[in-house]
């Protein structure tokens, strides 16, 4: 998108450029909502949802592309992500981004809204950051690897090889191969089958809303119901006529739920 900017960060011994965009019209004292995209997402793939939600909720918004996505520093061709790749984003990249942008997480903790892999990253960050996170809203998050997830990701691999999926992703990523193969290879790596953050999320103390569509092709309702068993105060929303992307399939219902959640907990 033409109104995005790049921020240079030093993370884990690497120099990274992070594409980001500010949305919303609230002043400096308005709640800040940080958007964390899905496994093939980017700033532009959110389309107008962040702006619409921030407008409805009276929030400021920060939308960014993780390394490997959008206009951020691409993944090196030989680079293979490890099973802890979401932990690295939650515990290293996100804190560095907030610090680099001057977000005072002690005085004005941000709210997080994450989708799919971004939802898992939001959960991990919330579990470790304590009071430095005001609350989290997660859409179709993953807390463990299910057969349905692996089967759908295998189908995505075939679609990338056989259809125009690469061309469609090129509208949103400067290097679509970086985005696709980084995500696809680690999710289909046998080492990743045992990945789970079920125990880790028990440390979450901030307000939490977990949302999932009843027709989600990348995960069963066990993902958010498992969250509820481990985070007793979590609020769940199960949406009918909704697949893996509630912000695209049921945007108005989701915005209403998020606004009510923020109104209840943000004051």
Backbone as a ProteinNet text record, in pm:
[ID]
protein_1_A
[PRIMARY]
XXXXXXXXXXXXXXXXXXXXXXXXXXXXXXXXXXXXXXXXXXXXXXXXXXXXXXXXXXXXXXXXXXXXXXXXXXXXXXXXXXXXXXXXXXXXXXXXXXXXXXXXXXXXXXXXXXXXXXXXXXXXXXXXXXXXXXXXXXXXXXXXXXXXXXXXXXXXXXXXXXXXXXXXXXXXXXXXXXXXXXXXXXXXXXXXXXXXXXXXXXXXXXXXXXXXXXXXXXXXXXXXXXXXXXXXXXXXXXXXXXXXXXXXXXXXXXXXXXXXXXXXXXX
[TERTIARY]
84.4	0	88	45.6	129.9	151.4	63.8	78.6	145.4	214.3	289.2	430	492.9	629.6	715.3	846.9	941.5	1018.5	1032.5	1110.6	1226	1348.8	1467	1484.7	1488.9	1508.2	1630.4	1688.3	1795.4	1741.1	1717.9	1657	1735.3	1780.4	1848.2	1969.7	2043.8	2163.3	2138.2	2012.3	1978.7	1922.3	1941.5	1882.3	1757.1	1642.7	1514.6	1441.2	1379	1287	1144.8	1065.7	929.6	830.3	746.9	640.7	531	483.9	376.6	290.9	172.9	77.5	-1.9	-22.3	-106.7	-246.3	-347.3	-485.7	-561	-685.9	-767.2	-748.1	-833.5	-832.7	-821.9	-801.8	-792.6	-662.7	-663.7	-545	-448.5	-343.1	-237.5	-288.4	-396.8	-449.1	-551.9	-588.4	-683.8	-617	-693.2	-634.1	-566	-453.6	-380.9	-407.4	-452.2	-482.1	-380	-302.5	-198.5	-252.7	-247.6	-301.9	-189.9	-209.9	-111.3	-173.6	-115.6	-179.2	-160.3	-232.1	-229.6	-99.1	-90.1	31.8	67.7	-27.1	2.6	-35.7	-52.1	-103.7	3.3	-43.2	42.1	-43.2	15.4	-61.6	-179.6	-153.5	-259.3	-366.2	-333.8	-433.8	-542.5	-519.8	-627.6	-736.2	-702.8	-792.7	-838.3	-966.7	-1011.3	-1060.8	-1042	-1094	-1031.2	-898.5	-843.1	-900	-913.7	-968.2	-1113.7	-1191.7	-1332.8	-1347.9	-1268.4	-1277.6	-1231.3	-1120.7	-1070.2	-1168.6	-1231.7	-1331.2	-1448	-1495.5	-1610.3	-1576.1	-1451.2	-1412.6	-1346.7	-1315.5	-1246.2	-1102.8	-1038.4	-901.2	-803.3	-677.8	-569.9	-533.1	-478.7	-440.2	-301.2	-227.4	-97	-105.5	-86.7	-90.3	50.7	104.6	240.2	253.5	353.7	387.2	508.8	498.6	611.9	725.7	848.8	958.3	920.7	948.4	911	783.8	712.4	580.9	571.4	474.6	449	574.6	602.2	722.8	831.7	809.3	913.4	1026.6	1139.1	1254.7	1213.4	1237.7	1195.6	1281.2	1225.8	1300.6	1409.7	1528.9	1634.9	1594.6	1627.5	1581.4	1616.5	1731.8	1774.6	1725.3	1658.6	1617.4	1494.9	1508.3	1397.7	1362.2	1235.3	1194.3	1193	1218.6	1215.8	1077.1	1045.7	913.5	880.2	980.4	952.6	937.2	905	902	798.9	686.9	587.9	634.8	708.9	767.2	863.9	943.4	1040	968.1	856.4	779.8	717.6	667.7	598.9	694.1	811	900.3	1016.7	1047.8	1160.3	1115.4	1045.3	1014.3	910.6	798.6	693.2	741.8	809.6	860.3	956.1	1042.1	1136	1061.7	954.7	875.8	809.2	746.4	678.6	777.4	893.1	994.8	1044.2	1068.2	1118.2	1021.1	892.1	789.8	753.6	821.1	798.7	671.8	620.5	499.9	539.7	481.2	511.7	422.6	473.5	391.9	371.1	449.8	431.8	317.9	316.4	215	84.7	93.1	-26.1	-13.6	-36.4	-21.5	-113.4	-65.2	-148.3	-243.9	-347	-435.3	-386.6	-407.6	-363.5	-483.9	-482	-580.6	-505.5	-508.2	-432.8	-521.8	-485.7	-560.6	-473.4	-524	-457.3	-318.5	-208.5	-75.8	-58.7	-112	-105.2	-179.6	-287.2	-358.3	-273.7	-202.6	-112.6	-0.6	52.9	157.9	104	-19.2	-80.8	-95.2	-138.1	-151	-16.7	85.9	219.1	270.6	252	299	224.2	92.3	13	54.4	88.9	127.5	257.6	346.6	479	491.1	406.6	423.4	352.1	261.7	193.5	116.6	141	66.7	106.8	203.4	242.6	151.6	46.5	-60	-192.3	-273.2	-402.4	-505.3	-500.1	-596.2	-571.1	-637.2	-614.5	-745.6	-757.7	-866.5	-803.1	-835.5	-769.5	-874.4	-848.9	-940.1	-880.6	-950.5	-905.1	-760.6	-727	-588.3	-558.4	-431.1	-387.1	-319.6	-360.4	-288	-224.5	-258.1	-198.1	-217.8	-145.5	-153.7	-255.5	-355.3	-458.3	-443.7	-500.1	-496.5	-564.9	-675.2	-748.3	-660	-574.7	-484.4	-382.4	-321.5	-218.6	-277.5	-397.2	-460.3	-487.8	-535.1	-564.5	-436.7	-331.6	-204.5	-141	-161.1	-115.6	-190.6	-320.1	-398	-348.4	-312.2	-260.4	-129.2	-46.2	79.9	52.9	-43.1	-74.8	-132.5	-213.6	-271.1	-161.5	-60.8	48.2	125.7	138.3	212.5	130.5	-2.1	-84.3	-178.9	-201.1	-300	-233.7	-317	-264.4	-246	-240.2	-225.9	-100.5	9.4	131.8	109.6	43.2	17.2	-73.6	-171.8	-261.5	-189.5	-99.9	-23.6	75.7	120.3	216.7	157	24.5	-37.4	-11.2	21.7	33.7	173.9	261.1	396.2	497.5	602.4	708.7	776.6	781.8	841.3	742.4	650.4	549	607.4	720	782.5	832.1	883.7	926.1	809.3	696.8	580.4	524.8	505.1	437.2	522.8	645.3	724.4	773.4	793.8	828.8	719.4	595.6	479.6	452.4	448	404.9	503.4	631.4	729.7	735.8	725.1	732.3	604.8	489.4	366.2	360.5	425.4	426.5	551.3	637.5	757.5	716.3	761.6	725.1	759.6	862.9	900.6	791.9	706.7	606.4	480.3	464.3	340.2	317.4	423.5	410.6	402.2	399.3	393.4	263.9	275.1	157.9	193.4	96.2	114.3	6.1	-52.6	-163.9	-125.3	-9.6	33.3	76.4	140.1	196.9	89.5	-25.9	-128.3	-198	-175	-234.7	-187.9	-77.3	-23	-93.8	-186.7	-253.8	-346.8	-328.1	-413.6	-496.4	-463.5	-536	-669.8	-763	-888.5	-861	-941.5	-915.8	-1047.2	-1057.3	-1170.1	-1117.4	-1172.9	-1130.1	-1247.2	-1224.4	-1329.9	-1295.2	-1395.1	-1371.7	-1500.9	-1486.4	-1599.7	-1633.2	-1761.1	-1803.5	-1759.6	-1723.8	-1682	-1533.3	-1456.8	-1312.6	-1245.8	-1181	-1116.4	-974	-924.3	-787.6	-781.5	-895.2	-892	-1031.1	-1040.2	-1168.9	-1193.9	-1315.2	-1349.9	-1270.1	-1198.3	-1112.3	-1006.7	-972.2	-870.9	-917	-1037.7	-1079.7	-1140.8	-1202.5	-1254.1	-1140.3	-1028.9	-909.4	-854.4	-865.6	-825.8	-911.7	-1043.5	-1135.2	-1105.8	-1063	-1031.7	-905.5	-818.4	-690.5	-684.3	-771.5	-779.7	-925.1	-954.1	-1092.8	-1172.2	-1106.1	-1178.8	-1197.8	-1149.2	-1160.2	-1306.4	-1339.2	-1472.2	-1463.5	-1559.4	-1558.6	-1671.3	-1644.9	-1746.8	-1733.1	-1837.6	-1840.5	-1938.6	-1889.7	-1968.7	-2015.7	-2147.1	-2203.4	-2173.1	-2179.2	-2154.2	-2021.7	-1919.9	-1790.4	-1678.8	-1581.2	-1465.7	-1349.8	-1229.7	-1107.9	-1082.3	-1156.7	-1129.9	-1254.9	-1281.8	-1402.6	-1410.1	-1296.7	-1298.5	-1339.2	-1334.9	-1383.8	-1523.2	-1548.1	-1675.9	-1788.9	-1757.2	-1859.3	-1806	-1770	-1705.1	-1791.5	-1921.7	-2005.4	-2025.5	-2049.6	-2065.1	-1936.1	-1823.1	-1695.1	-1667.7	-1691.1	-1669	-1755.7	-1882.3	-1971.3	-1917.7	-1872	-1820.4	-1693.4	-1605.6	-1481.1	-1507.9	-1599.9	-1633.2	-1691.9	-1782	-1839.9	-1733.4	-1642.8	-1535.2	-1443.4	-1405	-1319.7	-1392.4	-1520.7	-1597	-1606.5	-1616.3	-1628.9	-1496.8	-1385.2	-1257.9	-1165.1	-1183.2	-1094.2	-1150.6	-1279.2	-1338.4	-1374.8
-119	0	124.1	228	345.1	423.7	407.6	486.4	407.9	299.3	226.7	284.3	259.2	304.2	185.2	203.3	100.6	148.6	60.8	89.8	-9.2	40	-45.5	-91.8	-223.2	-282.4	-373	-392.8	-491.4	-597.8	-717	-824.4	-953.4	-1015.2	-1143.7	-1140.1	-1031.1	-1020.8	-985.6	-958.4	-923.4	-782.6	-720.5	-590.7	-614.5	-567.1	-593.5	-463.1	-455.4	-346.5	-398.3	-328.5	-371.7	-272.6	-322.6	-241.5	-221.3	-96.9	-71.7	44.5	51.6	155.7	192	321.8	369.5	397.6	354.1	380	434.6	473.5	527.1	677	736.3	881.8	927.1	833	869.5	942.2	1023.3	1094.1	1002.4	1062.7	985.7	906.5	951.3	882.3	775.4	764.7	660.3	523.6	417.4	283.1	252.1	181.8	139.2	-8.2	-40.8	-177.4	-221.3	-326	-376.5	-498.8	-495.7	-603	-697.3	-826.9	-929.9	-1024.3	-1028.7	-1096.9	-1248.6	-1314.1	-1459.9	-1507.1	-1639.3	-1699.8	-1661.6	-1612.6	-1561.5	-1414.9	-1346.7	-1210.7	-1103.7	-980.2	-862.3	-741.1	-623.7	-502.3	-493.8	-509.4	-487.1	-594.7	-715	-821.8	-804.3	-714.8	-681.7	-599.2	-540.2	-449.1	-336.6	-307.1	-192.1	-230.7	-356.6	-398.8	-322.2	-304.5	-230.2	-89.7	-19.4	115.9	114.5	17.2	10.1	-19.6	-111.6	-144.8	-27.7	34.6	146.1	262.9	285.6	392.9	363.3	238.3	200.9	202.7	169.4	157	282.6	381.1	500.1	472.4	381.9	341.2	392.8	398.2	405.9	263.4	244.5	111.7	109.9	2.3	-22	-155.8	-151	-270.4	-290.6	-412.4	-432.5	-569.1	-579.1	-705.5	-764.9	-889.1	-954.8	-976.3	-996.8	-1027.7	-1147.4	-1133.2	-1237.9	-1208.6	-1100.9	-1072.2	-927.1	-902.2	-766.6	-701.9	-580.3	-508.7	-517.6	-595.9	-616.1	-700.7	-704	-780.9	-924.5	-972.7	-1108.3	-1214.7	-1332.1	-1448.6	-1480.9	-1515	-1557.6	-1688.6	-1709.2	-1830	-1959.9	-1963.8	-2087.2	-2096.3	-1992.4	-1985.1	-2071.7	-2164.9	-2249.8	-2213	-2183.8	-2146.1	-2267.6	-2245.3	-2350.9	-2357.2	-2466.8	-2477.5	-2366.1	-2293.6	-2183.1	-2049.7	-2052.1	-1927.5	-1828.9	-1876.9	-1784.1	-1726.2	-1804.2	-1750.7	-1637.3	-1652.9	-1548.3	-1419.4	-1432.7	-1313.8	-1247.7	-1330	-1278.4	-1218.9	-1279.6	-1242.3	-1155.2	-1152.9	-1073.9	-961.1	-995.5	-895.9	-795.5	-843.3	-751.2	-653.4	-697.7	-599.8	-498.3	-544.4	-452.3	-350.6	-395.1	-303.2	-196.8	-237.9	-141.7	-41.2	-89.6	1	95.9	41.9	124.8	233	208.6	307.1	398.2	379.1	466.8	438.2	316.7	280	253.4	328	313.5	203.4	81	-33.6	-37.5	38.3	42.8	138.2	254.6	354.8	332.8	295.8	276.1	141.2	30.2	-101.5	-114.4	-172.2	-187.5	-305.8	-302.2	-415.8	-489.2	-620.5	-700.6	-762.6	-762.4	-837.4	-920.5	-1053.6	-1141.7	-1241.9	-1273.7	-1370	-1490.9	-1612	-1737.7	-1742.6	-1753.3	-1750.7	-1623.6	-1512.3	-1387.4	-1395.7	-1474.6	-1497.2	-1573.8	-1673.8	-1750.1	-1661.5	-1574.9	-1481.9	-1386.8	-1339.4	-1252	-1323.7	-1450	-1526.9	-1542.7	-1574.2	-1591.9	-1461.7	-1352.8	-1224.3	-1188.4	-1210.1	-1179.8	-1266.9	-1391.6	-1483	-1440.5	-1376.1	-1341.2	-1194.9	-1107.8	-964	-914	-993.4	-951.8	-822.2	-725.3	-599.6	-508.1	-548.7	-468	-491.7	-572.8	-591.5	-562.3	-474.8	-439.3	-549.3	-619.5	-725.2	-778	-888.5	-951.4	-1004.6	-991.5	-1049.9	-1136.7	-1265.7	-1358.2	-1425.3	-1424.7	-1479.8	-1607.8	-1718.9	-1848.5	-1877.5	-1864.3	-1889.2	-2038.8	-2070.7	-2209.4	-2222.4	-2321.9	-2352.8	-2491.1	-2566.7	-2696.7	-2727.8	-2828.3	-2866.7	-2979.5	-2958.5	-3058.4	-3115	-3233.5	-3294.3	-3205.6	-3139.6	-3054.5	-2939	-2888.4	-2778.7	-2827	-2940.3	-2993.9	-3026.8	-3085.5	-3120.9	-2996.6	-2890.2	-2767.6	-2700.6	-2708.7	-2648.5	-2729.1	-2859.1	-2940.1	-2901.9	-2874.3	-2829.3	-2693.8	-2607.5	-2475.9	-2490.5	-2583.5	-2608.2	-2647.6	-2737.2	-2780.2	-2664.9	-2582.5	-2467.1	-2368.4	-2351.9	-2259.8	-2309.7	-2441.7	-2500.5	-2506.4	-2523.2	-2555.6	-2444.7	-2342.3	-2240.5	-2102	-1998.8	-1861.4	-1803.2	-1889	-1839.9	-1754.1	-1793.5	-1713.2	-1572.3	-1561.8	-1430.1	-1346	-1410.6	-1336.4	-1288.6	-1371	-1329	-1218.5	-1214.2	-1111.4	-970.7	-959.6	-827.9	-774.4	-862.9	-824.4	-843.7	-912.9	-941	-907.7	-834.8	-806.5	-935	-1035.6	-1166.2	-1273.8	-1312.9	-1410.9	-1546.5	-1584.7	-1712.2	-1708.3	-1593.2	-1578.1	-1602	-1537.8	-1549.7	-1691.4	-1747.2	-1876.6	-1989.6	-2001.7	-2119	-2111.8	-1992.1	-1983.3	-2043.7	-2004.7	-2055.3	-2202.2	-2238.5	-2371.6	-2479.8	-2454	-2558.3	-2588.9	-2486.8	-2517.4	-2585.4	-2545.3	-2610.4	-2756.8	-2792	-2930.1	-3006.3	-2941.5	-3006.3	-3105	-3232	-3329.3	-3282	-3198.1	-3148.3	-3060.8	-3004.3	-2909.3	-2978.2	-3107.1	-3174.8	-3173.9	-3166.4	-3167.4	-3026.9	-2924	-2786.4	-2763.8	-2701.4	-2669.2	-2554.6	-2463.6	-2356.7	-2365.9	-2484.2	-2503.4	-2468.8	-2516.3	-2487.9	-2342.7	-2289.6	-2154.7	-2047.9	-2066.4	-1961.9	-1955.3	-2052.2	-2047.1	-1925.6	-1863.6	-1747	-1617.2	-1621.4	-1498.2	-1446.4	-1319.9	-1257.4	-1142.7	-1092.3	-978.5	-1025.1	-932	-969.4	-1036.1	-1138.5	-1218.1	-1256.6	-1227.2	-1268.2	-1360	-1480.4	-1577.1	-1606.7	-1591	-1598.8	-1705.5	-1783.4	-1882	-1908.2	-1929	-1964.5	-2111.9	-2143	-2283	-2362.5	-2293	-2360	-2342.2	-2321.2	-2298.3	-2423.1	-2406.5	-2519	-2543.3	-2455.8	-2470.6	-2510.7	-2530.8	-2570.4	-2598.2	-2688.7	-2719	-2622.8	-2628.1	-2542.4	-2576.7	-2688.7	-2722.9	-2615	-2541.4	-2437	-2332.3	-2276.9	-2172.9	-2233.3	-2349.7	-2412.1	-2457.9	-2495.3	-2527.8	-2406	-2289.7	-2165.8	-2143.9	-2162.1	-2137.3	-2229.4	-2351.9	-2443.5	-2400.8	-2328.6	-2292.6	-2147.6	-2063.9	-1923.7	-1900.3	-1916.3	-1923.1	-1797.4	-1682.6	-1558.3	-1528.2	-1613.5	-1587.7	-1587.8	-1498.6	-1492	-1553.2	-1640.5	-1705.7	-1653.5	-1650.5	-1617.9	-1716.6	-1798.2	-1893.5	-1842.6	-1820.1	-1754.5	-1853.7	-1854.3	-1936.2	-1871.2	-1954.6	-1906	-1832	-1891.7	-1824.7	-1928.5	-1902.4	-1989	-1941.7	-1947.7	-1920	-1771.2	-1685.8	-1541	-1464.8	-1458.4	-1388.7	-1243	-1176	-1034.3	-1015.8	-1122.6	-1114.8	-1176.3	-1285.8	-1356.3	-1293.6	-1241.6	-1182.8	-1053.2	-954.6	-833.9	-755.5	-740.6	-658.6	-724.2	-855.4	-926.3	-920.3	-931.8	-927.4	-788.1	-685.3	-548.8	-519.4	-561.2	-538.8	-607.8	-733.3	-807.5	-742.5	-696.5	-633.6	-500	-422.1	-292.8	-314.4	-411.3	-440.8	-489.5	-573.2	-625.4	-511.6	-424.8	-312.8	-216.4	-192.6	-102.8	-157.2	-287.1	-347.9	-341.3	-355.9	-369.5	-248.4	-167.6	-52.9	73.4	72.7	190.5	295.5
0	0	0	-66.5	-84.6	43.8	144	265.7	377.7	344.5	446.1	454.9	569.6	593.5	631.5	626.8	667.6	789.6	888.6	1007.9	1014	1029.7	1040.3	1184.7	1203.5	1335.7	1334.8	1451.2	1469.3	1565.3	1513.5	1592.2	1570	1677.2	1666.9	1577.2	1580	1498.3	1353.3	1318.6	1180.3	1173.6	1059.3	1031.3	947.8	996	931.1	903.9	787.3	757.7	776.7	856	885.9	826	735.4	677	781.1	794.8	890.9	843.7	902.3	866.9	990.9	1013.4	1122.4	1068.1	1142.1	1102.3	1223.2	1200.3	1308.7	1323.5	1403.6	1417.7	1562.1	1653.7	1793.8	1824.5	1931.1	1973.5	2046.8	2100	2165.2	2285.7	2348.1	2465.8	2431.1	2303.4	2262	2270.6	2297.8	2299.5	2166.9	2173.6	2053.6	2029.4	1908.3	1869.3	1765.1	1795	1705.8	1632	1498.4	1415.2	1370.7	1396.4	1361.2	1258.9	1139.8	1027.2	1029.2	939.7	924.5	860.4	840	787.9	646.8	567.3	433.5	421.4	533.2	532.1	520.1	523.4	515.2	552.7	550.9	576	480.8	350.7	251.7	253.4	299.1	297.2	402.6	500.1	593.2	525	410	338.3	432.1	439.3	518.7	657.5	697.9	827.4	944.7	950.2	1064.3	1077.1	964.7	969.3	1017.2	966.6	1004.6	1153.8	1206	1348	1434.7	1396.9	1476.6	1476.3	1363.8	1356.8	1449.6	1447	1530	1678.7	1711.2	1851.8	1907	1820.7	1866.9	1907	1832.5	1862.7	1758.3	1797	1700	1660.2	1541.1	1497.9	1437.8	1463.9	1403.4	1329.7	1198.2	1114.4	1059.2	1066.2	1015.2	949.4	862.4	796.5	866.5	908.4	971.7	871.7	919.2	826.2	738.4	608.4	514.2	438.9	477.6	421.6	373.7	285.6	239.5	183.8	229.5	189.8	296.1	400.4	501	442.9	513.8	466.6	436.1	313.8	279.3	347.4	352.7	400.1	298	346.5	254.6	188.1	59.5	-11.2	60.2	125.9	192.9	337.2	384	524.1	550	643.9	687	830.5	852.3	986.3	1077.9	1205.2	1306.4	1370.3	1441.2	1504.1	1602.4	1650	1742.8	1670.4	1539.2	1462.6	1516.6	1568.4	1623.7	1757.2	1834.6	1957.5	1926.1	1822.4	1785.8	1746	1678.8	1642.2	1765.8	1857.5	1976.2	2078.6	2093.6	2203.1	2159.6	2029.8	1980.4	1888.3	1778.8	1675.9	1725	1779.4	1821.9	1928.7	2034.5	2132.1	2069.4	1976.9	1911.7	1826.5	1759	1677.2	1763.6	1872.9	1959.9	2018.6	2059.3	2112.7	2004.5	1882.9	1774.3	1732.4	1751.3	1715.9	1833.2	1945	2059	2136.3	2128.8	2204.4	2349.8	2440.7	2583.2	2641.3	2638.9	2681	2831.7	2907.7	3052.6	3088.7	3026.9	3060.3	2986.1	2857.7	2773.8	2702.9	2772.1	2708.8	2587.4	2478.3	2359.3	2370.7	2288.1	2266.2	2142.2	2137.6	2023.9	1954.9	1821.3	1744.5	1641.6	1658.5	1570.7	1500.9	1376.5	1297.2	1266.2	1293	1258.9	1324.8	1247.3	1308.5	1390.7	1341.2	1416.4	1548.3	1552.5	1677.6	1776.9	1728.1	1815.6	1868.2	1780.4	1822.5	1928.6	1911.1	2011	2145.2	2142.7	2266	2336.2	2259	2317.4	2377.3	2305.6	2357.2	2485.7	2485.5	2604.2	2722.9	2696.3	2803.9	2870.1	2793.2	2846.3	2887.2	2831.1	2854.7	2978.8	3035.1	3157.5	3139	3227.4	3224.4	3109.2	3029.7	2914.1	2794.7	2813.8	2714.1	2782.3	2720.1	2780	2761.9	2649.3	2619.7	2480.9	2446.2	2316.2	2259.1	2127.5	2051.2	1943.5	1942.9	1850.2	1762	1631.5	1531.9	1474.9	1489.3	1437.4	1476.1	1604.3	1646.6	1648.3	1653.4	1669.7	1805.3	1883.3	2006.6	2000.1	1895.8	1869.7	1721.4	1673.3	1531.9	1517	1430.2	1405.5	1263.8	1242.1	1109.2	1005.4	1045.9	951.5	904.2	993.7	956.8	853.9	880.8	792.1	655.4	653.6	525.8	441.9	503.8	429	380.7	459.5	418.9	306.4	305.6	192	64.7	76.4	-39.8	-88.9	4.4	-34.2	-111.1	-69.9	-141.5	-286.4	-306.5	-443.2	-523.4	-459.4	-529	-569.7	-485.7	-518.7	-640	-651.2	-762.7	-890.7	-878.6	-995.9	-1041.2	-959.5	-994.5	-997	-1000.3	-1003.4	-863.3	-762.2	-625.4	-609.7	-671	-659	-713.1	-826.7	-885.6	-796	-733.6	-645.1	-519.7	-466.5	-349.7	-384	-509.4	-550.3	-541.7	-534.9	-515.7	-375.5	-283.5	-142.5	-85.6	-159.9	-110.9	-218.9	-181.5	-277.3	-323	-234.3	-266.2	-222.6	-310.8	-269.3	-231.6	-291.5	-254.6	-110.6	-69.5	69.5	164.1	134.7	222.6	222.8	103.3	97	152.5	104.7	143	286.3	340.2	482.2	568.5	540.8	615.6	586.1	458.3	418.8	464.3	449.4	481	629.6	715.1	857.3	905.4	853.7	896.2	851.3	741	693.3	737.4	813.9	866.2	975.4	968.8	1073.1	1214.1	1226.2	1359.8	1420.3	1335.6	1384.5	1435.6	1408.2	1446.5	1596.8	1675.7	1821.4	1880.6	1794.5	1844.4	1921.6	2036.5	2118.2	2211.5	2230.6	2329.7	2437	2450.2	2543.3	2686.9	2730.9	2868.2	2883.2	2779.1	2786.2	2806.2	2740.8	2746.3	2881.6	2969	3102.3	3180.9	3135.8	3205.4	3167.6	3071.7	3027.3	3136.1	3171.3	3272.6	3216.3	3097.9	3041.1	2982.7	2958.3	2891.4	2757.5	2725.1	2605.2	2538.6	2409.7	2326	2217.9	2206.3	2104.9	2011.8	1882.1	1781	1677.8	1638.2	1532.8	1455.8	1324.8	1241.6	1252.7	1242.1	1250.2	1128.3	1018.8	896	869.6	973.2	958.3	900.4	785.4	718.8	768.6	856.7	907.3	1054.2	1117.3	1257.2	1309.5	1407.5	1469.8	1584.9	1639	1752.5	1878.1	1874.4	1987	2009.8	1905.8	1921.5	2023	2005.5	2100.7	2227.4	2215.6	2337.5	2427.3	2364.9	2443	2514.6	2450.8	2517.2	2641.9	2627.5	2739.4	2858.2	2831.2	2941.1	3015.2	2948.9	3008.9	3055.9	3001.1	3043.6	3083.1	3210.7	3257.6	3226.2	3220.1	3196.4	3047.4	2959.1	2814.6	2771.2	2681.1	2620.5	2481.1	2445.5	2315.2	2227.4	2097.3	1997.8	1883.2	1862.2	1752.2	1648	1526.1	1422.3	1315.8	1291.1	1183.2	1048.2	942.1	805.9	798.4	858.2	868.6	860.6	773.2	760.2	845	787	862.9	884.2	814.9	821.5	865.4	995.4	1042.7	998.1	983.8	944.6	799.2	719.1	581.5	568	641.3	626.4	707.3	825.3	913.9	975.3	892.5	946.6	1043.8	1013.6	1102.2	1237.9	1238	1365.2	1445.9	1376.8	1446.8	1502.3	1423.5	1471.1	1592.6	1587.4	1701.3	1826.2	1811	1926.1	1981	1892.3	1936.8	2005.1	1950.3	2011.6	2151	2165.3	2296.7	2394.4	2346.1	2430.2	2476.6	2383.6	2419.4	2513.5	2486.6	2573.6	2715.2	2728	2859.9	2937.8	2864.8	2935.1	2922.7	2817.9	2799.2	2862.4	2895.6	2957.8	2854.9
[MASK]
+++++++++++++++++++++++++++++++++++++++++++++++++++++++++++++++++++++++++++++++++++++++++++++++++++++++++++++++++++++++++++++++++++++++++++++++++++++++++++++++++++++++++++++++++++++++++++++++++++++++++++++++++++++++++++++++++++++++++++++++++++++++++++++++++++++++++++

